[in-house]
Amino acid sequence: MSTTESDVLAAAESLGEALADTQAESTESEFEPLLEQCNEEISNTTGVEYGEVCETSSDCC
């Protein structure tokens, strides 16, 4: 794994932990917009549309 890949995985893990902490401390109506904003920014940065990769009925996510 390259340094870049390691950095990306570390950043994703850190974001996941921060989102889990925020979800535990928030109501659903507070958390949902934040999660949607994160997904949108990830899609904008990576060029991968989250909704196209993981459908709601899929077990992948």
C-alpha positions as CSV (number, residue, x, y, z in Angstrom):
1,M,0.0,0.0,0.0
2,S,1.4,3.4,-0.9
3,T,1.7,6.3,1.4
4,T,-1.2,8.0,-0.3
5,E,-3.4,5.0,0.1
6,S,-2.5,4.8,3.8
7,D,-3.2,8.5,4.2
8,V,-6.6,8.1,2.6
9,L,-7.5,5.1,4.7
10,A,-6.4,6.9,7.9
11,A,-8.4,9.9,7.0
12,A,-11.5,7.8,6.2
13,E,-11.1,6.0,9.5
14,S,-10.8,9.2,11.4
15,L,-13.9,10.6,9.6
16,G,-15.8,7.5,10.4
17,E,-14.9,7.7,14.1
18,A,-15.9,11.4,14.2
19,L,-19.2,10.7,12.5
20,A,-20.0,7.8,15.0
21,D,-19.2,10.1,17.9
22,T,-21.4,12.9,16.5
23,Q,-24.2,10.4,15.7
24,A,-24.2,9.2,19.4
25,E,-24.5,12.8,20.6
26,S,-27.1,14.1,18.0
27,T,-30.7,13.6,17.1
28,E,-31.4,12.0,13.8
29,S,-32.6,15.3,12.4
30,E,-29.3,16.9,13.4
31,F,-27.2,14.1,12.1
32,E,-28.7,13.3,8.7
33,P,-27.8,16.6,7.1
34,L,-24.2,16.3,8.3
35,L,-24.0,12.8,6.9
36,E,-25.4,13.9,3.6
37,Q,-22.9,16.8,3.5
38,C,-20.0,14.4,4.2
39,N,-21.2,12.0,1.5
40,E,-21.6,14.9,-1.0
41,E,-18.1,16.2,-0.3
42,I,-16.6,12.7,-0.5
43,S,-18.3,12.3,-3.9
44,N,-17.0,15.7,-5.1
45,T,-13.5,14.9,-4.0
46,T,-13.3,11.3,-5.3
47,G,-15.6,11.5,-8.3
48,V,-17.4,8.4,-7.0
49,E,-21.1,8.9,-6.4
50,Y,-22.0,7.1,-3.2
51,G,-25.5,6.3,-4.3
52,E,-24.3,4.6,-7.4
53,V,-21.8,2.4,-5.5
54,C,-24.1,1.3,-2.6
55,E,-27.7,1.0,-3.2
56,T,-30.1,1.2,-0.2
57,S,-31.0,-2.5,-0.7
58,S,-27.4,-3.6,-0.9
59,D,-25.4,-5.2,1.9
60,C,-22.2,-3.6,0.8
61,C,-22.5,-0.5,3.0
